[in-house]
Amino acid sequence: MRKSRKLSAVTALGSLTAAVALLAGSPASAQTAPGGGSFPGSFLVPGTNTSIKIGGFAKVVGIYDIGRVNGDTTQIGSIPLTAGTQTHAVRLHARQSNINIDTRTPTAYGDLTTFVLFDAFGQNVTGAENASNTQNVRLVYAYGTLGPFLAGQWVSLWADTDAIAESVDPTPTVGVMNGTTNRAPQFRYTFAAPGGFSAAVSIENPEAEGTTGTTFTTASVNPIVGGNVDKYPDILARARLDGPWGHAALTGMYRDMKLDSPAVAHVQKSGYGIEASGHINTFGKDAFKAIAVFGKGLGHYVTDLGATAGIQEVALATGAAASVPWVYGISAGYTHWWTGALRSSLQAGYDHVKNNTASVALTAGEEKRHMVGIVNLIWSPVPQVDLGIEYEQGRRTIQTGASGNLSRVEVESVFKF
């Protein structure tokens, strides 16, 4: 089964082999050639039975914002709302480039794997564009697996990357979690069963989030004097069925969000949701992919909404929380292969934030509705190269009804190693 490019372009071959190891403990790996490693592109570390592969890609993108200017990657929730905002801007950058290290060591319990990946989306260096174009490195993934057990920082179980169509920009998906940008330190166990069925449970890093008129998370400056604390991890579970026709998955999530400052305020709210996702193979290599989500207090589990979908309207004086809103969203896309090397994807997404109480309204400036449409053309003259062009049209609406539009053309050149 072909992995979604939104994830596999980031993790190269490592994501696929790690996924296989998760679903069923791999047998002891065999050397493929003298000095060669146990999986494609790897080599055997002298004096050991560990195979290692160094991979990644060099990627440059060119962005042209026809409408209001957005970021280095598409951020629907940051589309400017003010009339007269700057438009018609050009930006070229190589921040999506990455390097990764992937290892496999055979054991009695299957392959012991490790995977670590870094990219250049660390804090932007002031003044870099007219000088060195220096970009800071950041940790993206760092995890290990032993048979069906995974521990480390990896894509959240909520993100079904196999159900998201390929895109040039890794972030424009609306209404669902984007696996490329949403990662979580976690402990995960995957159960494999006959007939393509599997089930997984994951304990993931918690992060209370929301607004008081100003966005907050427990990782940022706390608006409630005295500090807050996450008491319990997020709990996720998924059932999945794979077959030659495609795959289908059903995922559930529960989270406890707590803001705790004994001298000032105490707020505790629950968030929970359900997600249905999958893809259907149609003709040749073509595929239809879709995800639908519904829940309360989903927060960053819907990438483009974040804190808007967390705890709303905390009264700093009393700690009273007015609302944890309902959220529903959908993303659907179709990929068509014109030739063995040329393909296009058409994708659309929608989500909506709805207050769950009539007694207190959401802040006028908070998000209400996001929409996006994407169409692209990507050519791979050789398997290690992707050359693509994409058009994105997005719309952001806040609770007052004010809105802003995004109209963007983006090109890419990706050279994999």
N, C-alpha and C positions, 0 to 999 in steps of 0.2 A: 504494500500500500504506500502510495506516495505521500510523504509528509508535506504539510503546508509550507510553502516557501517562506512565509512570515516568520516561522520558527527555524526551519532547516537552513535558511540562508544565514542565520545568526550562529547556529551551533554546528553547522556542517554535518559531517557524518556522525559525530558523537551523539547527537540526540537520538538518532535512530537505533544505534547499537545499545545505548543505555536503556531505551524503552523496551527493547527485546529482553534485556537482562532483568528488567523489572517484572515483566509478565511471567517469566519462567526462568528459573536458574539455568544459566547456560552451562553446557558441559565444559570440561577443561579444554581450552583453546589449543589448536594445533598450529605449528609454525607453517606458513604457506610457502616459504622458500628459505634457503640458507641465509641467516641474518635478517630475514623478513619477519614482520610481526604477524599477529594472529588475525588482524582485520585490515581491510584495504588502506593503503597509505601509511601503515605503521611499520616500525622496526623494533627488533628485539634488543632490549638493553643488555649489553654484554655481561655475562655472568649471572643473569637472572632469567626468570620466566615471564617478566613483565614486558608487554608491548606498549609502545608509546607513539603517538602521532601528534605532530604540531600542525595546526591548520588555521583557517581564518580567511579573510578576504580584505582587499583594498577597494574601497568604494568611494566614489565622488558623486555628489548630486548637484544639479543645477535647479534652482527654484525661482519661478517667476510668479509673484502675486499680482494678478490682474486687479483683484479687489483689495480689500483691507489687509494690511500686512500681518502675517502670522509668524510662528517660530521656525526654528531649524527643522523641526518635524511638525506635522499638522496637529494643532490643538484646538478642537472645535470650541471647548469651553473658554478659550482666550480670544475668540474673535472680537475685535473692537466693536463697541456699540455706538460710539459717538460719530455723528456725521462730520465729514471733513477729515477723517483719519487718513493718514498717509496710505497711498496706493501705488501700484506699479513699481514694485521693488524686486531687485534681483539679489540672489544669495547663492554662492557656491561654497560647499564645505565637504570635508572628508571625515566627519565625526563618527559616521556609522561604521567605519573600518574597525575590524577586530582581530584579535589573535587568541587562539585557544590551545590548550594542552589536554589530550585525551589518553587515558591509559586503560589497559586490561591485564589482569593477573589471574590466571586460573586457580581455583580453590576447590575443595570438596563440596562447597555449597554453590558452585557456579562461579562465573567471573566476578572478581572484585574490580569495579570500575571507579575511576575518578575523572571529573571534568571541571576545568576552570577556564573562564573566558573573561577577557577585558576588552573594553572599547574606549572611545575617546569622548564620551559624553559626560566626563567629569565637569567640575565647575569651569565655566568659560573664562579665559584669561583676558583681562581688560586690555584693550588696545591691540589685541593680537592680529586683527584683520589687516592693519596697515603696516605690519612688521613681520613677525615670524609665523603668524597663523598657528601659534602653539595652542594645543588643546590638552587638557588634563585627562589622564587615564582614570577609569573607574572599574570596580569589580561588578560584573554582571551576573555570572553564574559561578558557583563553587559547590559541588556536591559529589557524593560517592554512592555507590550501590553495591549490595551484596545479595545476589539472587533477587528476591522480590522486595527487599528493603532499600529505601532511599533516605538519605539524610543530607541536608545542606541547603544552599540557596538555589532554587530552581523555579520553573514556571509553576504558578499556583494550580492546584487541581481544578479550580473553577474555570481555567482558561482552556478551552478545547481548540487547540491550534489547527487540528485537522479539519475544522468546520469553518475556517476563515479563508476566503479567496486570496490569491496572490496579489500583492500590490507593490508599487515602487517605493512609496513612503511606508515605513513600518508601523505608523501610528494612527492613521485616519479612521480606524474602525469606530463606529458609534453604536451604543446600546449594549455592548458586551465587554468582557475583559479581554484586553489585547495581550497575548502572551509575551510579545516582544518587549513590552514596557512594564508589565506587572510581574514581579518576581517576589518570592517569599522564602525566608528560612523556614524549613519544615522537616517533619518526620513523616514518611509515607510508606504504606505497605500495600502491595497489589496482589490480589488473589487471582490466579488463572484457573479457568475451568474449560472442559471440552466444548467444542462447537463455536469457538471464537468469543465466548463470554468471559469477561473479567470484571472484578470489583476492586475498588481502592478506597482507602481511608487516609486522611491527611490531617495532621495537627500543625497549624501554621501560625506564624507570628501575628499577634494582634496589634491593632493600631486604632485607638479611638479617634474619631474625626468628626468634624461638623463646623458650624458657624455660629458666631455671636454678632454677626455683621462683619466680622473679620474671620477668615478661615483659620482653623487651628487643627493641629494633630498633636499627639503626645510627643512627637519628635521635634516640634517647633516651640517657639516661645509660648508659654502657657498663659492664656488670658485669665485663668482663674488663679489668683495669687496663691502660691504655696505648693504648686505642683500637682500632677495627676499620675495615675498608674494604671497599667493594664493588668488585670487580675487573672484572666483566663485566656488560653489560646483560642483561635478560631478552629472550628471543627468542620471538616468537609468529607463527603462521601460520594462516590460515583459508581454507577453500573454502566457497563459498555458492552456492546455486541459488534463484532467485526465479521465481515464476510466479503466474498468477491463482489458483492453489490455495493459495498461502501461500509459505513458504520453508523451506529446510533448510540447516544449516551444520555443519561439522566443524572444530574448532579444536584446535591443539596448542600446548604451551608448554614451554620449558626455562629453568631458572634456576640460577645458581650462587650459593650462599650461603657467605660466608666471614667468619669472625671471626679477626682477625689482630692479635696483640700479641706481638712477638718475645720479649719478656722473660718472658712469662707463658704464652701459649697460642696455638695455631694450629689452627683448625677449618675444614674445607671440606667442604660437602655439596651434592649436587645435588637439585633439585626438578624434577618434570616431570608433565605431565598431558594428558588428552584430554577434549574436551567435544563432545557431540552436542546440537544445539538446533534449534528451529524452531517454526513455527506452521501450523495448517491452518484455512483458512476453511471454515466449516460451512454455516450457514443465514443468509441476509441478511448482517448485519454481525458475526454471532457468530464466535468463533474459539477454538480450543483451542491452548494454548501450553505447551511443555515444554522442560526442559534437564536433561541428566544429565552428571555429571562424575566422573572417576576419576583419581587420581594420587598422587604421593608428594611430601611437602613443599610442598603447594600454598599454605600460608600465607594471605595476604590475597586470593588468588585465589578463596577461599571466604569471602565477607565476614563471616559470623557467627562464623567460627573464628579467623581471624587468626593470631597467634603460636602458638597451640596446634598448628597444622598446619605449623609450621616446624621448626627444629632443636630437639630435645628433650634435656634433661638434660645440659647442658654442665658438665663438672667443671672448676671454675675453676682448680684447682691444676695440672691436667695438660692441659686443653683437650680431653679426650676427649669425644666426642659419642655418647650412648647410642643415639639413635634419630632417624630422620626418618620420621614415621608415614605410613601410607597413609590416604587419605581418599576416600570416595565419597559422592555426594549427588545429590539429584533435586528438582526443583521443577516443578509442573504446575498449570495454571490454565485456567479456562474463563470467557469473557466473553459474557454474553447481553444483547442489546438489547431491552428491553421495548417501547420506542418509539424514535423518532428522537432523543430527548433523554434518555431514562432507560435506564440499564444497570446490571448487577450483575456482579461477578466473584467466583468461588470459586477459592481457591488453597490449595495445601498444599505443604510442603517438609520434607525430611528429610536429615540427613547424619550420618556416623559416622566417628570417628577410631580407627584401629587401629594398634597398635604393630607395627613391622616386624622386631623382634628379640625372641627369647624370653629373652635373657640379662639384659636390663635392662627393668624396668617403667617405664611413664610415671608421672610424678608423680601422686599420689593426687588432687590438686586440679585436674588438667587436664581439659579438656573431653573427653567421650566421645560424646555424642549430642545433637542438637538436632532439635526438631520444631516446626512451626507450621501453623496453619490460619487462613484469612482469608475473610471474606465481607463484601461491601459493597453499597451502593446509592448511585449517583451520578446527579445530575440536572443537566442544563445547560439552564436556561430560555432562555438565549441562548448562542451559541458562546463568548463571552468569560467565562462564569461557570460554575463547577463548585460544586455543593453536595452534600456527601457524608457518609455515616455508615458506619462500619466496625467490625466486631467481630474481634478477634484472640485466639487461644488458642495459647500457646506452652509448650514444656517443655524444660528444660535438665537434662542428666544429666552428672555428672563421673565420673572413673575409679573412685572409691570406690562409686559407685552412688547417692550423694546427688543429689537433684534439687530443682528449683524450678519453679513454674508461673507463667505470665503470663496474665492475663485482662483485656483492655483494650477499651474502647469509645472510638472517636475520631471526631470530626466535623470537617469542613473547610468553609471558604468561600474560594474562589479567584476573584479578579477580575483578568483578564488585560488587558494593554494592548500 
